[in-house]
Amino acid sequence: MTDSSLLVLGPLLRHVGTTTATVWVEVDRPGKVEILGQSASTFTVCGEHYALVVLRDLEPDSVRTYEVHLDGERVWPFDGLPPSRIRTRAERSERTQRVVFGSCRYPPTGDPELEATLGVDALDAYAARLLRRITAAADGDAAAAELPDAICLLGDQVYADETTPRTQQWLRERRGDDDGAGAEIADYPEYAHLYAETWQDPEVRWLLSTAPVAMIFDDHDVRDDWNTSQAWREEMAQLDWWPTRIRAGLASYWVYQHLGNMDPATLDTDDLYRKVMACEGDAYPLLEEFAARADAAVGNPAGVRWSYRWDLAGSRLLMVDSRCGRVLNDDERLMINDETFTWLETQAAEPDLDHVLVGSSIPWLMPPAISQVQTMDERSAARGSRAAEWFRQAVDLEHWPAFRASFDRLARLVERTAASSAAPATVCVLSGDVHHSYAARASFPTPSRSHVYQLTCSPVRNSVPWFMEYVFAAGWTRSMTRVVRRIGRWWGVEPEPVEWDAIGGPYFGNSIATLELTGRSARVRFERSTREGGLEPVSVLPLT
């Protein structure tokens, strides 16, 4: 029998290499967690207990089922669930690699009216479909071949500023008459509550235990418009509860999301990880001090690098922090700091890659007319326009075009990569955030050897005001784009160094996307959840 009461969250299968894998768990007491004969001791943060088990010396390109034991007691898999699997990577493979991606996943609310508005969770529907197929298949291993090789969760895993009705009730009971942050999350234990609310769904829990999960934060993991401008930071600094909140947000992100993003070699050299594992008591003071430094480093050309790399059997995934690594000084406004951008350029330039995937929570290529408006607004705000700053925050003008210097630098990076003699077959920017989905093809003045795309999938579970569907659709039209670009030239906006057009979308509704890579061939599949709890195909687009 499984003692499921001991396992609070997880297991989450995180980084997987050719001979290594990491598995993250949260348990209800200190102890030793064992998987496949290898173990790790727990560490404690604010009374919560975690372990990251690093598995080494696995066979390349192999599949192993696994169980999780806490001090000798089996705590996973739960009764009725199929075994979780770890499939190590090959150095190169002609087998189709599946990269599932999406963002903006609002949790179950317990409120029937709100549930009807939000609709069916697309990741839950995807997990349930895979679970049914594997459970029903006579050959479970053959059915397991459909499992993703990576799941990229591109931000808004938790909504710290837009809590569910039942979480708001829990906050009132916990705090009593102390308003503090009101209905928003205020400290680390409250963040732990959010992650439990988000990751306890049994089908999703099983999926995340058996498919490698890469994560990056976006604004709602901390707060709407997080680091959109220096003016925003100054406004937040006036709130007496904000320092505790931002430190708790970054500390909990390190524990729940970032820790598993790192490969074992990086973990071995990570100073904070070593200190946390060596801490005999509560590690929160260590994480709080780190989080304070990370927040203070916004505006620093170096700062803290949350971005990271995963290699996928001949292809490369580069997950980019486009929130906490920003530079927001009066004389310089950048989406990511210089040190991180240099790292990104170096990683993307390595030869002999079949595909280069850049994961950014917020899109690089927006609907062209909207892109132009964002750049115009940035230019006006830089001239001191309070109206432009208000407009930027009111309607979320904070994507790559609103950081025009970084937009152009990313365009040059992609152009160089696509034109090189050892160019990959595709360069794809994977994004979310904007509560609609689309695929756009990019072109440059320099002839490209690679196909270049912006692939956006959002939301996994959320909604968009009905009128915004018309705004997004209009933003792709040639007539609207011509008009807005003409205004932009008058505004003093330089032409973009890249041209792009939609090849699919915009699509609306709760969605999940799958990028399928077979050698140097690629295609992307968009699927949308239905009221009945299933998934319906939206489109399948060849990319090569």
C-alpha positions in Angstrom: 0.0 0.0 0.0 1.0 3.6 -0.6 1.1 6.0 2.3 -0.1 9.0 0.2 -0.5 11.2 3.3 3.3 11.7 3.5 3.7 13.1 0.0 2.4 16.7 -0.1 3.4 17.5 -3.7 5.1 15.8 -6.5 7.0 13.9 -7.6 7.9 16.3 -10.4 10.3 15.0 -12.9 12.6 17.9 -13.8 15.9 18.1 -15.7 16.7 14.9 -17.6 20.0 14.3 -19.4 21.6 11.3 -21.1 22.7 9.7 -17.8 21.0 11.8 -15.1 17.6 12.9 -13.9 16.3 15.0 -11.1 13.0 14.4 -9.2 11.5 17.0 -6.8 9.1 16.3 -4.0 7.5 18.0 -1.0 6.9 15.7 2.0 5.2 16.3 5.3 8.2 15.7 7.6 12.0 15.7 7.5 13.6 12.4 6.2 15.4 10.7 3.4 13.7 10.4 0.0 14.8 7.4 -2.1 14.2 6.7 -5.9 15.8 3.9 -7.9 18.2 3.2 -5.1 19.6 6.7 -4.9 18.6 9.1 -2.1 18.6 12.7 -0.9 17.9 14.3 2.5 15.1 16.8 2.9 15.7 20.5 3.6 13.2 22.8 5.4 11.8 26.2 4.5 9.2 27.8 6.9 8.1 24.4 8.2 7.8 22.8 4.7 10.0 19.9 3.7 11.5 19.3 0.3 14.0 17.0 -1.5 15.6 17.0 -4.9 16.8 13.6 -5.7 19.6 13.6 -8.3 19.8 10.3 -10.2 23.2 9.6 -11.8 24.7 6.8 -13.9 21.5 6.0 -15.8 21.6 4.3 -19.2 21.3 6.7 -22.1 18.2 6.5 -24.2 16.5 4.1 -21.8 13.1 4.0 -19.9 12.9 3.2 -16.2 9.8 3.1 -14.0 10.2 4.4 -10.5 8.7 4.6 -7.1 9.3 7.2 -4.3 10.1 6.1 -0.8 10.3 8.3 2.4 12.4 6.6 5.1 11.6 3.3 3.6 7.8 3.8 3.1 6.4 3.9 -0.4 4.7 7.2 -1.0 4.3 7.1 -4.8 2.7 6.1 -7.1 -0.7 6.4 -5.5 -3.0 3.4 -5.8 -4.8 3.3 -9.2 -2.2 5.3 -11.1 0.2 3.7 -13.6 3.9 3.7 -12.9 5.9 7.0 -13.4 8.7 6.8 -16.0 12.0 8.4 -16.6 13.2 8.3 -20.2 16.8 9.5 -20.5 17.9 11.3 -23.6 20.0 10.2 -26.5 22.8 12.3 -27.8 20.9 12.3 -31.1 17.7 10.6 -32.1 15.5 10.3 -35.1 12.6 9.5 -32.8 10.0 12.3 -32.7 10.7 14.6 -29.8 7.5 16.2 -28.3 7.8 19.6 -26.6 4.5 20.6 -25.0 4.1 24.3 -24.0 1.7 26.8 -22.7 1.2 29.4 -19.9 -1.3 31.0 -17.6 -2.9 28.1 -15.7 -5.4 29.3 -13.1 -6.1 26.7 -10.4 -9.4 25.1 -9.5 -11.6 27.6 -7.6 -14.4 25.7 -6.0 -16.8 28.4 -7.3 -19.3 27.0 -10.0 -19.8 30.4 -11.7 -16.1 31.2 -11.9 -15.4 27.6 -13.1 -17.8 28.1 -15.9 -16.1 31.3 -16.9 -12.6 29.9 -16.8 -13.4 26.7 -18.6 -11.6 23.3 -18.7 -7.9 23.2 -17.8 -6.2 22.2 -21.1 -3.2 20.6 -19.3 -5.6 18.6 -17.2 -7.4 17.4 -20.3 -4.1 16.6 -22.0 -3.0 14.6 -18.9 -6.3 12.7 -18.6 -6.1 11.7 -22.3 -2.6 10.3 -21.9 -3.6 8.6 -18.7 -6.6 6.9 -20.4 -4.5 5.7 -23.3 -1.7 4.3 -21.2 -4.1 2.6 -18.8 -6.1 1.1 -21.6 -3.2 0.0 -23.8 -2.3 -3.7 -23.9 1.3 -2.6 -24.4 1.9 0.2 -21.8 5.4 0.9 -23.0 4.2 1.5 -26.6 1.5 3.9 -25.3 4.1 5.6 -23.2 6.0 6.6 -26.4 3.4 9.4 -26.7 4.6 11.0 -23.5 6.2 14.4 -24.0 10.0 14.8 -24.0 9.6 18.1 -22.3 6.8 20.2 -20.9 7.5 24.0 -20.9 5.4 25.9 -18.5 5.9 29.5 -19.6 4.8 31.5 -16.6 1.9 32.2 -14.3 2.0 28.8 -12.6 0.4 30.5 -9.6 -1.6 33.7 -9.3 -0.2 35.5 -6.2 -2.3 38.7 -6.9 -5.5 37.1 -8.1 -6.3 34.4 -5.6 -9.3 32.0 -5.7 -12.3 32.5 -3.5 -11.4 29.6 -1.2 -7.8 30.9 -0.9 -9.1 34.3 0.1 -11.2 32.7 2.8 -8.1 30.7 4.0 -6.2 34.0 4.1 -8.9 35.7 6.2 -8.8 32.8 8.6 -5.0 32.8 8.8 -4.5 36.5 9.2 -7.5 37.5 11.2 -8.0 41.3 11.1 -4.5 42.0 9.7 -5.3 43.2 6.2 -1.6 43.4 5.1 -1.7 42.4 1.4 -5.5 42.0 1.4 -6.5 39.2 -0.9 -3.0 38.8 -2.3 -0.3 36.5 -1.1 2.0 38.0 1.5 4.6 35.5 2.7 6.3 32.1 2.1 3.7 29.8 3.8 1.0 31.5 1.7 3.0 30.8 -1.5 3.3 27.2 -0.4 -0.5 27.1 -0.1 -0.8 28.4 -3.7 1.5 25.7 -5.2 -0.4 23.0 -3.3 -3.7 24.4 -4.8 -2.2 24.4 -8.3 -0.3 21.1 -8.4 -2.6 18.6 -6.5 -4.8 17.7 -9.4 -4.2 13.9 -9.7 -4.0 13.6 -13.5 -1.7 16.6 -13.8 0.3 15.3 -10.9 0.9 12.0 -12.7 1.8 13.7 -15.9 4.4 16.0 -14.2 5.9 12.9 -12.5 6.6 11.2 -15.9 7.5 14.0 -18.4 10.4 16.4 -17.8 9.1 19.8 -16.8 10.9 23.1 -17.5 9.5 26.2 -15.9 10.0 30.0 -16.0 8.1 32.7 -14.1 5.9 35.6 -15.5 4.3 38.5 -13.7 1.4 36.8 -11.8 3.8 34.4 -10.1 4.7 37.6 -8.3 2.3 40.4 -9.3 0.6 41.9 -12.4 3.0 44.1 -14.3 5.9 42.9 -12.3 9.0 45.0 -13.3 7.2 46.6 -16.2 9.1 49.9 -15.5 11.1 51.8 -12.9 8.0 53.8 -12.1 6.1 50.5 -11.2 9.0 49.5 -8.9 8.9 52.9 -7.2 5.1 52.6 -6.7 5.5 49.1 -5.1 8.3 50.2 -2.8 5.8 52.5 -1.1 3.8 49.5 0.2 5.0 48.4 3.6 4.2 44.7 2.9 6.0 44.6 -0.4 9.5 43.7 0.7 8.2 40.5 2.5 6.1 39.7 -0.5 8.8 40.0 -3.2 11.3 38.0 -1.2 8.8 35.3 -0.5 7.8 35.2 -4.2 11.4 34.7 -5.4 12.4 32.4 -2.6 9.4 30.1 -3.3 10.1 30.3 -7.0 13.6 29.0 -6.3 12.3 26.1 -4.3 9.3 25.1 -6.4 10.4 26.0 -9.9 14.0 27.0 -10.4 15.7 24.3 -8.4 14.6 21.6 -10.8 15.5 23.7 -13.9 19.2 23.3 -13.1 21.1 20.3 -14.4 23.2 18.2 -12.0 26.5 19.8 -13.1 25.0 23.3 -12.4 23.7 22.2 -9.0 27.1 20.9 -8.0 28.5 24.4 -8.4 25.6 26.4 -7.2 26.6 28.2 -3.9 23.0 28.7 -2.7 22.0 25.1 -3.2 25.1 23.9 -1.3 24.3 26.3 1.6 20.6 25.2 1.7 21.5 21.5 1.8 24.1 22.1 4.5 21.6 24.1 6.7 20.5 22.1 9.7 17.6 24.3 10.5 15.2 26.5 8.6 16.8 27.6 5.3 14.4 30.5 4.7 16.9 33.2 5.9 19.4 32.0 3.2 16.7 32.2 0.6 15.3 35.5 1.8 18.8 37.1 1.6 19.3 35.7 -1.9 15.8 36.9 -3.0 16.5 40.4 -1.7 19.7 40.5 -3.8 18.0 39.2 -6.9 15.3 41.9 -6.6 17.8 44.6 -6.0 19.8 43.5 -9.0 17.1 44.6 -11.4 18.7 47.4 -13.3 22.2 45.8 -12.9 23.9 44.9 -16.2 24.9 41.6 -14.6 22.2 40.7 -12.0 21.1 37.2 -11.2 20.7 34.8 -14.1 17.5 32.7 -13.8 17.8 31.6 -17.5 19.0 28.1 -18.3 19.6 25.5 -21.0 18.3 22.0 -21.7 19.6 19.8 -24.5 17.0 17.6 -26.2 18.7 14.9 -28.4 20.2 17.2 -31.0 18.1 20.3 -30.3 18.5 23.0 -27.6 15.9 24.7 -25.3 17.0 28.1 -23.9 14.6 29.3 -21.3 14.9 33.0 -20.8 13.9 35.1 -17.7 12.2 38.1 -19.2 10.9 39.4 -15.8 13.5 39.6 -13.0 16.6 40.1 -15.3 15.4 43.4 -16.7 17.3 46.7 -16.7 15.0 49.6 -15.9 17.4 52.5 -15.5 16.5 56.0 -16.7 19.2 55.8 -19.4 18.8 52.1 -20.3 15.7 49.9 -20.6 16.4 46.3 -21.4 14.3 43.1 -21.3 17.3 41.0 -20.1 20.6 42.3 -18.8 23.8 42.2 -20.8 25.3 39.2 -19.1 22.3 37.1 -19.7 22.0 38.2 -23.3 25.6 37.4 -23.9 25.0 33.9 -22.5 22.0 33.5 -24.8 23.9 34.5 -27.8 26.7 32.0 -27.0 24.3 29.2 -26.4 22.3 29.8 -29.6 25.4 30.0 -31.8 26.7 26.5 -31.0 26.9 24.5 -34.3 25.3 21.2 -35.2 21.9 21.8 -33.6 18.8 20.5 -35.4 16.5 23.1 -33.7 17.0 26.1 -31.4 14.0 26.8 -29.1 14.0 30.0 -27.1 11.4 30.0 -24.3 10.3 33.4 -23.2 7.2 33.9 -21.1 6.2 36.9 -23.1 6.2 37.0 -26.9 8.9 38.5 -29.1 6.7 38.9 -32.2 3.2 40.3 -31.3 0.4 41.2 -33.7 2.3 43.8 -35.8 0.0 46.7 -35.1 0.1 46.0 -31.3 3.9 45.7 -31.5 4.1 49.2 -33.0 1.9 50.7 -30.3 4.1 49.2 -27.6 7.2 50.7 -29.1 5.5 54.1 -29.5 4.4 54.0 -25.9 7.9 53.2 -24.7 9.2 56.2 -26.6 6.6 58.5 -25.1 7.2 57.2 -21.6 10.9 57.7 -22.0 10.2 61.4 -22.8 8.4 61.7 -19.4 4.8 61.3 -20.5 2.8 60.2 -17.4 -0.1 59.3 -19.7 2.2 56.9 -21.6 3.3 55.3 -18.3 -0.3 55.0 -17.1 -1.3 53.4 -20.5 1.7 51.0 -20.3 0.6 49.6 -17.0 -3.2 49.8 -17.7 -3.1 47.6 -20.8 0.1 45.6 -20.3 2.3 47.2 -22.9 5.4 45.3 -21.6 6.3 42.7 -24.2 9.5 42.6 -26.2 8.5 45.5 -28.5 8.1 47.7 -25.4 11.8 47.0 -24.8 12.8 48.0 -28.3 16.6 47.8 -27.8 16.2 44.2 -26.6 13.7 43.4 -29.4 16.2 44.5 -32.0 19.1 42.6 -30.3 17.0 39.4 -30.2 16.2 39.9 -33.9 19.9 40.2 -34.7 20.7 37.1 -32.7 18.1 35.1 -34.5 19.1 36.5 -37.9 22.8 35.5 -37.3 21.8 32.0 -36.1 19.5 31.4 -39.0 22.1 32.7 -41.6 25.1 30.8 -40.3 26.7 28.0 -42.2 25.7 25.5 -39.5 22.2 26.9 -39.0 19.6 24.8 -37.3 16.5 23.7 -39.3 14.3 26.0 -37.2 14.6 28.8 -34.6 11.4 28.9 -32.6 10.5 31.4 -29.9 8.0 29.7 -27.5 5.8 32.1 -25.5 2.6 32.6 -23.6 1.1 35.4 -21.5 -1.3 37.1 -24.0 -4.4 34.8 -23.5 -4.5 33.8 -27.2 -2.5 31.5 -29.4 -0.9 31.9 -32.8 2.1 31.0 -35.0 4.0 33.6 -37.0 6.8 33.2 -39.6 9.6 35.7 -39.5 12.0 36.9 -42.3 15.1 39.0 -42.4 17.1 41.1 -44.9 19.8 38.4 -44.7 18.9 35.2 -46.5 18.1 32.5 -43.9 19.0 28.8 -43.8 16.6 28.3 -40.9 12.9 28.7 -40.7 12.1 31.2 -37.9 8.8 31.3 -35.9 7.1 32.8 -33.0 4.9 30.2 -31.4 2.5 31.4 -28.7 0.1 29.3 -26.6 -2.0 30.9 -23.9 -3.9 30.4 -21.7 -3.8 26.9 -20.4 -6.7 27.9 -18.2 -7.9 31.5 -18.0 -10.1 33.9 -19.9 -9.8 37.1 -22.0 -12.4 39.9 -22.3 -14.5 39.3 -25.4 -13.6 42.7 -26.9 -9.8 41.8 -26.8 -10.4 39.0 -29.3 -11.3 41.7 -31.8 -8.3 43.8 -30.8 -5.9 40.9 -31.2 -7.5 39.8 -34.5 -7.3 43.4 -35.9 -3.7 43.7 -34.8 -2.7 41.1 -37.5 -4.5 42.7 -40.4 -2.4 44.4 -43.1 -4.6 47.5 -43.2 -4.3 48.1 -39.5 -0.6 47.4 -39.5 0.0 49.9 -42.3 -1.9 52.7 -40.5 -0.2 52.2 -37.2 3.2 51.9 -38.7 2.7 55.1 -40.6 1.8 56.8 -37.3 4.8 55.2 -35.7 7.2 56.7 -38.3 5.7 60.1 -37.6 6.3 59.3 -33.9 9.9 58.7 -34.6 9.9 54.9 -34.4 12.5 53.1 -36.6 11.4 50.2 -38.8 11.8 46.8 -37.2 14.8 44.7 -38.4 12.4 41.8 -39.0 9.2 41.2 -40.9 6.6 38.6 -39.7 3.1 37.3 -40.7 0.7 35.0 -39.0 0.5 31.5 -40.4 -2.0 30.3 -37.9 -4.4 32.0 -35.5 -5.2 33.9 -33.6 -6.9 31.1 -31.7 -8.9 31.7 -28.5 -9.8 29.4 -25.6 -7.9 27.2 -23.1 -5.1 25.6 -25.2 -2.0 23.4 -25.2 0.5 23.3 -28.0 2.9 20.5 -29.0 6.0 21.1 -31.0 7.0 17.9 -32.8 10.7 17.5 -33.8 11.8 14.6 -36.0 15.4 15.0 -37.1 15.4 18.3 -38.9 11.7 18.3 -39.6 9.2 20.1 -37.3 5.5 20.9 -37.0 3.4 22.4 -34.3 0.0 21.2 -33.1 -2.6 23.5 -31.2 -5.4 21.9 -29.2 -8.2 23.4 -27.3 -10.1 22.0 -24.3 -13.8 21.4 -24.6 -16.7 21.8 -22.2 -16.9 18.0 -21.9 -13.3 17.8 -20.6 -11.5 16.6 -23.7 -9.3 18.3 -26.3 -10.2 19.2 -29.8 -7.7 19.9 -32.6 -7.3 23.5 -33.7 -4.6 23.3 -36.3 -1.4 21.3 -37.3 1.2 23.5 -39.0 4.3 22.2 -40.8 7.3 24.3 -39.9 9.9 22.8 -42.3 
